[in-house]
Amino acid sequence: MADPGMSVTPYWELTFDADGDVDAPERDQLVAQVTEQGVRDLIVFAHGWNNDRSGATALYRRFFAPIPGLAPKARIGYVGVIWPSMRFSDEPIPDFPKSTATVAAGALDEDTRRALRAVFPDRAALLDQLAGMLDQQPDGAQGLAQFGRLVRQLIDGERPAGVADTEEEGEPGVFTEDPATACQEFAEALASVQGPEGSEGFSIPNPWEGAKELLRQATYYTMKRRAGTVGEQGLGPALGKLAGAAPGVRVHLAGHSFGGRLVSFALRGLPDGVRTVKSVTLLQGAFSHYAFAEQVPQAPDKAGALKDQQRRIDGPLVCCHSHFDQALGTFYPLASRLSGDDRSCVGGEIAAVLGPEWGAMGHDGVQAVPGTARLDLAAALNGSLPASGCVNVDAASVVCRGGPPTGAHSDIVHPELARVILTAGRIT
């Protein structure tokens, strides 16, 4: 077991690298001890973007804390998944310490530079070039074009050799179109979420702030792709090994942001015949709302990358979403849109402007899966949550705090959401 300061016990950690390789001693310790500890229900939680292990464990410590009081007679064990991701330090997390760094608009603070180097350890020179350009902000489209080429080099150098591509939408078009145009659109979107034109918070869009957003989206794309790899190649097989050693342990997967994608792709990596996963709960899932679709409405010849994978759960797939999530309601669809789309993206909610093809799980829930139930949070917690199938839960009553650029995306530490996991898993 790890972290004696954790709020719950027994608690284990499972650490994965970018290729999905698990820390074997950690996995073996979990497999050996889970039955010995008398665990009946095992909650496995995967974080979204965090800069280091301490940030991830701080999230787990706070999220797990109310669970023993909510289910005092249950024999629950807890697993914190640790995988290489990052966040920019200007992305607020409600109730967590904020960065005190002050930098020029569009520039990178030292905490973010350090996080980028940790996530892209072989790209240090390229990252220095990108940071330097954000500091200098040269005039004209030529500088933005060069910046865009460097961002493209960053994501082109990230795909691990021999690892399956788990990206359901392909590469976002924003990385293939004119960089100056993309940066201007991101700058306008940032201005719109900070304050509409004419309001006190409004500022004239600076294309170099949009350039920083382009870099942010490149890291998101990398993390999103990586999360699928870690889930399918790493967590799924690890859960299979656990099921072989402790078939009576009921597993409940939960994930925030890209961690929701990670635990969802773990279903695709489960060995045949494994039925120990009893529930999956997605908190502000940062991946396509068509991932589980039998047929994508805009492309009837295509299905979602996780089509029918919810059938591998011996229980429900619960997707919590909130319209206060600006990361998923504004920037996810803007970054994911097709190259050449000329519809206006400024003003209002960009997910609505661009259309449903670019929506995310955490913005409006699972789409195009027949029979999906829709509930508000109160109904989900008052006995109406189905025992199987896909269920969308509007969690905006609690997932509502946070400033730009990500809004309420990380506002997930609430006992009500812990109760959703318990309810989905029928843990009493």
C-alpha positions as CSV (number, residue, x, y, z in Angstrom):
1,M,0.0,0.0,0.0
2,A,1.1,3.6,-0.6
3,D,0.8,7.0,0.9
4,P,0.3,6.7,4.7
5,G,-1.3,10.2,4.6
6,M,-4.2,9.0,2.4
7,S,-7.7,9.6,3.9
8,V,-8.9,6.1,3.4
9,T,-7.5,2.5,3.8
10,P,-6.7,0.1,2.3
11,Y,-5.3,2.2,-0.5
12,W,-3.0,1.2,-3.4
13,E,-1.5,3.0,-6.3
14,L,-1.0,1.7,-9.9
15,T,1.6,3.7,-11.9
16,F,1.8,3.5,-15.7
17,D,4.2,5.0,-18.2
18,A,3.2,6.7,-21.4
19,D,3.2,3.4,-23.3
20,G,0.8,1.8,-20.7
21,D,3.5,-0.3,-19.0
22,V,2.5,-0.8,-15.3
23,D,4.8,-0.7,-12.3
24,A,4.8,-4.5,-11.8
25,P,5.6,-4.5,-8.1
26,E,2.7,-2.1,-7.4
27,R,0.3,-4.3,-9.4
28,D,1.5,-7.5,-7.8
29,Q,1.1,-6.0,-4.3
30,L,-2.5,-5.0,-5.1
31,V,-3.2,-8.5,-6.5
32,A,-1.7,-10.2,-3.5
33,Q,-3.2,-8.0,-0.8
34,V,-6.7,-7.1,-2.0
35,T,-8.3,-10.4,-0.8
36,E,-6.1,-10.5,2.3
37,Q,-7.5,-7.1,3.3
38,G,-11.1,-8.4,3.0
39,V,-12.0,-6.1,0.2
40,R,-15.4,-6.7,-1.4
41,D,-15.7,-3.5,-3.6
42,L,-12.6,-1.9,-5.1
43,I,-12.9,1.7,-6.4
44,V,-10.3,2.5,-9.1
45,F,-9.9,6.2,-9.8
46,A,-7.9,7.8,-12.7
47,H,-7.0,11.5,-12.6
48,G,-7.2,13.8,-15.5
49,W,-4.5,16.5,-15.9
50,N,-2.2,16.8,-13.0
51,N,1.5,17.8,-13.0
52,D,2.8,15.2,-10.6
53,R,2.0,12.3,-8.3
54,S,1.4,14.7,-5.4
55,G,-1.3,16.5,-7.3
56,A,-3.0,13.2,-8.2
57,T,-2.8,11.9,-4.6
58,A,-4.2,15.2,-3.3
59,L,-7.2,14.8,-5.5
60,Y,-7.7,11.2,-4.4
61,R,-7.3,12.1,-0.7
62,R,-10.0,14.7,-0.9
63,F,-12.4,12.8,-3.2
64,F,-12.2,9.5,-1.3
65,A,-12.5,11.2,2.2
66,P,-16.3,11.1,2.6
67,I,-16.8,7.6,1.3
68,P,-16.3,5.6,4.5
69,G,-18.9,7.7,6.2
70,L,-21.3,7.3,3.3
71,A,-21.0,3.5,3.3
72,P,-19.8,2.6,6.8
73,K,-20.5,-1.1,6.6
74,A,-19.0,-1.7,3.1
75,R,-15.7,-3.4,2.7
76,I,-14.1,-1.0,0.2
77,G,-10.6,-0.8,-1.1
78,Y,-9.2,2.1,-3.1
79,V,-6.8,2.4,-6.0
80,G,-5.3,5.7,-7.3
81,V,-4.1,5.4,-10.9
82,I,-1.0,7.5,-11.7
83,W,-0.2,8.2,-15.3
84,P,1.9,10.9,-17.1
85,S,-0.2,13.9,-17.8
86,M,-0.1,17.6,-17.1
87,R,-2.0,20.8,-16.6
88,F,-1.1,24.4,-17.2
89,S,-0.8,26.3,-14.0
90,D,-3.3,28.9,-15.0
91,E,-6.1,26.3,-15.0
92,P,-7.9,26.7,-11.7
93,I,-8.9,23.8,-9.5
94,P,-11.5,24.9,-6.9
95,D,-10.3,24.6,-3.3
96,F,-6.8,23.6,-4.4
97,P,-3.8,26.0,-4.0
98,K,-3.4,28.4,-6.9
99,S,-0.2,29.3,-8.7
100,T,1.1,32.7,-7.6
101,A,3.2,33.1,-10.8
102,T,2.7,36.4,-12.7
103,V,3.7,36.4,-16.4
104,A,2.9,38.4,-19.5
105,A,-0.4,37.5,-21.3
106,G,0.3,34.6,-23.5
107,A,3.6,33.7,-21.9
108,L,4.5,30.5,-20.0
109,D,5.2,30.6,-16.3
110,E,8.0,28.4,-14.9
111,D,5.7,25.8,-13.3
112,T,4.1,25.2,-16.7
113,R,7.5,25.0,-18.5
114,R,8.7,22.5,-15.9
115,A,5.5,20.4,-16.4
116,L,6.0,20.4,-20.2
117,R,9.6,19.2,-19.8
118,A,8.4,16.4,-17.6
119,V,5.8,15.2,-20.0
120,F,7.9,15.7,-23.1
121,P,11.4,14.8,-21.7
122,D,12.9,14.3,-25.2
123,R,11.7,17.6,-26.6
124,A,13.4,20.1,-24.4
125,A,15.0,22.1,-27.2
126,L,11.6,22.4,-29.0
127,L,9.9,23.4,-25.8
128,D,12.5,26.1,-25.2
129,Q,11.8,27.5,-28.7
130,L,8.0,27.5,-28.1
131,A,8.4,29.2,-24.8
132,G,10.8,31.8,-26.3
133,M,8.3,32.7,-29.0
134,L,5.5,33.1,-26.5
135,D,7.8,35.4,-24.5
136,Q,8.8,37.5,-27.5
137,Q,5.5,37.5,-29.4
138,P,6.9,38.6,-32.8
139,D,4.5,40.6,-35.0
140,G,2.7,39.3,-38.0
141,A,1.4,36.0,-39.3
142,Q,4.9,34.7,-40.1
143,G,5.7,34.3,-36.4
144,L,2.4,32.6,-35.7
145,A,3.0,30.3,-38.7
146,Q,6.4,29.3,-37.3
147,F,4.9,28.7,-33.9
148,G,2.3,26.5,-35.4
149,R,5.0,24.4,-37.2
150,L,6.8,23.9,-33.9
151,V,3.6,22.8,-32.2
152,R,3.0,20.3,-35.0
153,Q,6.6,18.9,-34.5
154,L,5.8,18.5,-30.8
155,I,2.7,16.2,-31.4
156,D,4.3,14.4,-34.3
157,G,7.2,13.3,-32.1
158,E,4.9,11.9,-29.4
159,R,3.3,8.8,-31.0
160,P,5.0,5.8,-29.4
161,A,6.2,3.2,-31.9
162,G,4.2,0.0,-31.8
163,V,1.3,1.3,-29.7
164,A,-2.2,1.0,-31.0
165,D,-3.9,4.3,-32.0
166,T,-7.0,4.7,-29.8
167,E,-8.1,8.1,-31.2
168,E,-11.7,7.9,-32.2
169,E,-11.9,11.2,-34.1
170,G,-8.5,11.2,-35.8
171,E,-6.2,14.1,-35.5
172,P,-8.0,17.4,-34.7
173,G,-8.1,19.6,-37.8
174,V,-6.8,22.6,-35.8
175,F,-3.3,21.3,-36.1
176,T,-3.4,21.1,-39.9
177,E,-5.0,24.4,-40.8
178,D,-3.4,27.9,-41.0
179,P,-1.8,28.5,-37.6
180,A,-2.4,32.2,-37.6
181,T,-6.2,31.6,-38.2
182,A,-6.3,29.0,-35.5
183,C,-4.5,31.3,-33.0
184,Q,-6.9,34.2,-33.8
185,E,-9.9,31.9,-33.3
186,F,-8.5,30.7,-29.9
187,A,-7.8,34.2,-28.9
188,E,-11.4,35.3,-29.7
189,A,-12.7,32.2,-27.8
190,L,-10.6,33.1,-24.7
191,A,-11.9,36.7,-24.8
192,S,-15.5,35.4,-25.0
193,V,-15.1,33.2,-21.9
194,Q,-13.3,35.9,-19.9
195,G,-16.0,38.5,-20.6
196,P,-18.3,39.2,-23.5
197,E,-17.7,42.3,-25.6
198,G,-18.8,45.4,-23.7
199,S,-18.4,43.8,-20.2
200,E,-15.9,44.8,-17.6
201,G,-13.9,41.6,-18.2
202,F,-13.6,42.0,-22.0
203,S,-10.2,42.4,-23.5
204,I,-9.2,42.8,-27.2
205,P,-8.1,39.3,-28.4
206,N,-4.3,38.9,-28.5
207,P,-3.4,36.2,-31.1
208,W,-0.4,35.2,-29.0
209,E,-2.8,34.3,-26.1
210,G,-4.4,32.1,-28.8
211,A,-1.0,30.7,-29.6
212,K,-0.6,29.6,-26.0
213,E,-4.0,28.0,-26.3
214,L,-2.9,26.1,-29.4
215,L,0.0,24.7,-27.3
216,R,-2.4,23.8,-24.5
217,Q,-4.6,22.0,-27.0
218,A,-1.6,20.1,-28.4
219,T,-0.8,18.9,-24.9
220,Y,-4.5,17.9,-24.4
221,Y,-4.4,16.0,-27.7
222,T,-1.3,14.2,-26.5
223,M,-2.8,13.4,-23.1
224,K,-6.1,12.3,-24.7
225,R,-4.3,9.8,-27.0
226,R,-2.0,8.7,-24.1
227,A,-5.0,8.1,-21.8
228,G,-6.5,5.6,-24.3
229,T,-3.2,3.8,-24.6
230,V,-2.7,3.6,-20.8
231,G,-6.3,2.3,-20.4
232,E,-6.2,-0.3,-23.1
233,Q,-2.6,-1.5,-22.9
234,G,-2.1,-1.0,-19.1
235,L,-5.1,-0.8,-16.8
236,G,-7.3,-3.3,-18.7
237,P,-4.8,-6.1,-18.5
238,A,-4.0,-5.3,-14.9
239,L,-7.6,-5.6,-14.0
240,G,-7.6,-9.0,-15.8
241,K,-4.8,-10.2,-13.7
242,L,-6.6,-9.0,-10.6
243,A,-9.8,-10.8,-11.7
244,G,-7.8,-14.0,-12.1
245,A,-6.4,-13.8,-8.5
246,A,-9.5,-12.3,-6.8
247,P,-12.6,-13.1,-8.9
248,G,-15.0,-12.2,-6.0
249,V,-13.8,-8.6,-5.8
250,R,-16.2,-6.1,-7.4
251,V,-14.4,-3.4,-9.4
252,H,-15.8,0.1,-9.9
253,L,-13.9,2.4,-12.3
254,A,-14.1,6.1,-12.1
255,G,-12.2,8.8,-14.0
256,H,-12.0,12.6,-14.3
257,S,-11.4,14.3,-17.6
258,F,-8.9,12.3,-19.6
259,G,-9.0,9.8,-16.8
260,G,-12.5,9.1,-17.9
261,R,-11.2,8.1,-21.3
262,L,-8.5,6.0,-19.6
263,V,-11.0,3.9,-17.6
264,S,-13.3,3.6,-20.6
265,F,-10.5,2.3,-22.8
266,A,-9.6,-0.1,-20.0
267,L,-12.8,-1.9,-20.9
268,R,-11.4,-2.6,-24.4
269,G,-8.3,-4.0,-22.8
270,L,-10.0,-6.4,-20.5
271,P,-9.3,-10.1,-21.2
272,D,-12.2,-12.1,-22.6
273,G,-14.6,-13.4,-20.0
274,V,-13.7,-10.9,-17.3
275,R,-16.9,-9.6,-15.7
276,T,-15.6,-8.1,-12.5
277,V,-16.2,-4.5,-13.5
278,K,-19.5,-3.6,-11.9
279,S,-19.7,0.1,-12.7
280,V,-18.0,2.9,-14.6
281,T,-18.4,6.6,-13.6
282,L,-17.1,9.3,-15.8
283,L,-16.6,12.8,-14.2
284,Q,-16.4,15.5,-16.9
285,G,-15.1,13.0,-19.4
286,A,-12.8,14.7,-22.0
287,F,-13.4,12.6,-25.0
288,S,-16.1,12.3,-27.8
289,H,-19.7,11.9,-26.7
290,Y,-20.0,9.5,-29.6
291,A,-17.3,7.1,-28.3
292,F,-19.9,4.4,-27.4
293,A,-22.2,5.1,-30.3
294,E,-23.4,2.2,-32.5
295,Q,-23.6,4.7,-35.4
296,V,-22.2,8.2,-35.5
297,P,-25.1,10.4,-36.8
298,Q,-22.8,12.6,-39.0
299,A,-21.1,9.5,-40.5
300,P,-23.6,6.6,-40.5
301,D,-20.9,4.2,-41.8
302,K,-18.8,4.7,-38.7
303,A,-19.2,3.7,-35.1
304,G,-17.6,5.0,-31.9
305,A,-14.2,3.6,-30.9
306,L,-15.8,2.0,-27.8
307,K,-19.0,0.7,-29.5
308,D,-20.6,-1.9,-27.3
309,Q,-17.8,-1.8,-24.7
310,Q,-20.4,-0.7,-22.0
311,R,-21.7,-4.3,-22.4
312,R,-18.5,-5.4,-20.6
313,I,-19.7,-3.7,-17.5
314,D,-21.9,-5.8,-15.1
315,G,-23.7,-2.6,-14.2
316,P,-24.2,0.9,-15.4
317,L,-21.9,3.4,-17.3
318,V,-22.7,6.7,-15.6
319,C,-21.6,9.9,-17.3
320,C,-21.7,13.1,-15.2
321,H,-21.7,16.3,-17.2
322,S,-22.0,20.0,-16.6
323,H,-22.6,23.0,-18.9
324,F,-20.4,25.1,-16.7
325,D,-17.4,23.2,-18.0
326,Q,-15.7,25.7,-20.4
327,A,-12.9,23.4,-21.2
328,L,-15.3,21.0,-22.8
329,G,-18.0,23.4,-23.9
330,T,-15.7,25.9,-25.6
331,F,-12.2,24.7,-26.3
332,Y,-12.7,20.9,-26.9
333,P,-15.1,21.4,-29.8
334,L,-13.0,24.3,-31.2
335,A,-9.8,22.2,-31.2
336,S,-11.6,19.1,-32.6
337,R,-13.5,20.7,-35.5
338,L,-12.7,19.8,-39.1
339,S,-10.2,21.9,-40.9
340,G,-11.9,24.4,-43.2
341,D,-15.0,24.9,-41.1
342,D,-15.9,28.6,-41.6
343,R,-18.8,29.0,-39.2
344,S,-18.4,31.7,-36.6
345,C,-17.1,30.4,-33.3
346,V,-17.3,33.6,-31.2
347,G,-20.0,34.4,-28.8
348,G,-22.1,32.0,-26.9
349,E,-21.3,28.4,-26.3
350,I,-19.0,27.1,-29.0
351,A,-20.2,23.5,-28.7
352,A,-23.7,24.7,-29.8
353,V,-22.2,26.9,-32.6
354,L,-20.1,24.2,-34.1
355,G,-22.7,21.4,-33.8
356,P,-23.0,18.1,-32.0
357,E,-20.2,16.3,-33.9
358,W,-17.6,18.0,-31.8
359,G,-19.2,17.5,-28.3
360,A,-17.5,15.9,-25.3
361,M,-18.8,13.4,-22.7
362,G,-18.5,15.9,-19.8
363,H,-20.4,18.6,-21.7
364,D,-23.6,16.8,-22.6
365,G,-23.2,13.1,-21.9
366,V,-23.2,9.9,-23.9
367,Q,-24.9,10.4,-27.3
368,A,-26.3,8.0,-30.0
369,V,-26.6,5.0,-27.7
370,P,-30.2,3.8,-27.8
371,G,-31.8,3.5,-24.4
372,T,-29.5,6.0,-22.6
373,A,-31.2,7.3,-19.5
374,R,-31.0,11.0,-18.5
375,L,-31.3,12.2,-14.9
376,D,-30.4,15.2,-12.8
377,L,-28.2,14.6,-9.9
378,A,-31.0,14.6,-7.3
379,A,-32.8,11.9,-9.2
380,A,-29.7,9.8,-9.6
381,L,-29.1,9.9,-5.8
382,N,-32.7,9.2,-4.9
383,G,-33.1,5.7,-6.3
384,S,-33.7,6.4,-10.0
385,L,-30.3,5.4,-11.3
386,P,-30.7,2.3,-13.6
387,A,-28.8,-0.8,-12.7
388,S,-27.4,-1.2,-16.2
389,G,-26.9,0.6,-19.5
390,C,-25.7,4.1,-20.2
391,V,-26.9,6.9,-17.9
392,N,-26.3,10.6,-18.3
393,V,-26.4,12.6,-15.0
394,D,-26.5,16.4,-15.1
395,A,-24.2,17.4,-12.3
396,A,-24.3,21.1,-12.9
397,S,-25.9,21.7,-9.5
398,V,-22.5,21.0,-7.9
399,V,-20.0,21.1,-10.8
400,C,-20.3,24.9,-11.3
401,R,-17.2,26.7,-9.9
402,G,-14.1,27.8,-11.7
403,G,-12.8,30.6,-13.8
404,P,-11.4,30.8,-17.4
405,P,-10.0,29.1,-19.3
406,T,-11.4,25.8,-18.1
407,G,-14.4,26.8,-16.0
408,A,-15.8,24.1,-13.7
409,H,-13.9,21.3,-15.5
410,S,-12.0,20.4,-12.3
411,D,-14.8,21.1,-9.8
412,I,-15.4,17.5,-8.9
413,V,-14.5,17.1,-5.2
414,H,-18.1,16.8,-3.9
415,P,-19.6,14.2,-1.6
416,E,-22.6,14.0,-4.1
417,L,-20.2,12.7,-6.8
418,A,-18.7,10.2,-4.4
419,R,-22.3,9.1,-3.7
420,V,-22.8,8.7,-7.5
421,I,-20.0,6.1,-7.6
422,L,-21.4,4.2,-4.6
423,T,-24.9,4.3,-6.1
424,A,-23.7,3.2,-9.6
425,G,-21.8,0.3,-8.0
426,R,-24.7,-0.7,-5.6
427,I,-22.2,-0.4,-2.8
428,T,-24.2,-0.4,0.5
